[in-house]
Amino acid sequence: MAFTTTWDLFIPTLVIHYESYTTSLNETKDALLEFLEQEEVADAPPFVIGKTYRDYYTADEIDAVSKMTERLALRETWQHTKHYFGQ
């Protein structure tokens, strides 16, 4: 719904993926600040790399959520999230 709402209301958006913080923290932070038209006023807190919640779910559960998301999500939403399911 977020993509639909921002599209319908002509709201500028910035998509940031979790892994962007691990591969390019400073660039991601700078892009966010620029998008929000804000200046950096303090150092960012340290980002803890490697947090994952895969162990909370079985492979079957992850597969079921992946299939459900692919079927129900808008194409743009799926394009932004499918890599989290190994697609």
C-alpha positions as CSV (number, residue, x, y, z in Angstrom):
1,M,0.0,0.0,0.0
2,A,2.9,2.4,0.6
3,F,3.9,2.4,-3.1
4,T,0.3,2.9,-4.2
5,T,-0.3,5.7,-1.7
6,T,2.8,7.6,-2.6
7,W,2.1,7.2,-6.3
8,D,-1.5,8.3,-6.0
9,L,-0.6,11.3,-3.8
10,F,2.5,12.2,-5.8
11,I,4.6,12.0,-2.7
12,P,8.4,11.8,-3.3
13,T,9.8,8.5,-1.9
14,L,13.2,7.0,-1.2
15,V,13.6,3.3,-0.9
16,I,16.4,2.1,1.3
17,H,17.1,-1.6,1.6
18,Y,18.5,-3.1,4.8
19,E,21.7,-4.3,3.1
20,S,22.5,-0.7,2.0
21,Y,23.5,0.0,5.6
22,T,25.9,-2.9,5.6
23,T,27.5,-2.2,2.2
24,S,27.5,1.6,2.1
25,L,26.4,3.1,5.4
26,N,27.7,6.6,4.8
27,E,26.3,6.8,1.3
28,T,23.0,5.6,2.5
29,K,22.9,8.0,5.4
30,D,23.9,10.9,3.1
31,A,21.2,9.9,0.6
32,L,18.6,9.9,3.4
33,L,19.7,13.3,4.7
34,E,19.6,14.8,1.3
35,F,16.1,13.3,0.6
36,L,14.8,14.7,3.8
37,E,16.6,18.0,3.2
38,Q,18.3,17.8,6.5
39,E,21.8,18.5,7.7
40,E,23.8,16.0,9.8
41,V,23.8,17.3,13.3
42,A,25.5,14.4,15.1
43,D,27.3,11.2,14.3
44,A,25.0,8.3,13.5
45,P,24.9,5.5,16.1
46,P,26.9,2.4,15.1
47,F,25.1,0.0,12.8
48,V,25.2,-3.6,14.0
49,I,25.8,-5.7,10.9
50,G,24.4,-9.2,10.4
51,K,21.1,-9.1,12.3
52,T,18.9,-11.7,10.9
53,Y,15.7,-13.4,12.0
54,R,15.7,-16.4,9.6
55,D,16.1,-18.8,12.5
56,Y,12.7,-17.8,13.9
57,Y,11.0,-19.4,10.9
58,T,11.1,-22.8,9.2
59,A,12.0,-23.1,5.5
60,D,8.4,-23.9,4.8
61,E,7.1,-20.8,6.6
62,I,9.6,-18.6,4.6
63,D,8.5,-20.2,1.4
64,A,4.8,-19.7,2.2
65,V,5.3,-16.0,3.0
66,S,7.3,-15.6,-0.1
67,K,4.6,-17.1,-2.3
68,M,1.9,-15.1,-0.6
69,T,3.8,-11.9,-0.9
70,E,4.5,-12.5,-4.6
71,R,0.9,-13.2,-5.3
72,L,-0.6,-10.3,-3.3
73,A,2.0,-7.5,-3.7
74,L,2.0,-4.9,-6.4
75,R,4.7,-5.6,-8.9
76,E,6.8,-2.7,-7.6
77,T,6.6,-3.9,-4.0
78,W,7.6,-7.4,-5.1
79,Q,10.6,-6.0,-7.0
80,H,11.8,-4.3,-3.9
81,T,11.3,-7.2,-1.5
82,K,11.8,-10.4,-3.5
83,H,15.6,-10.6,-2.8
84,Y,14.8,-11.0,0.9
85,F,13.2,-14.3,0.0
86,G,16.1,-15.5,-2.2
87,Q,14.3,-14.8,-5.4
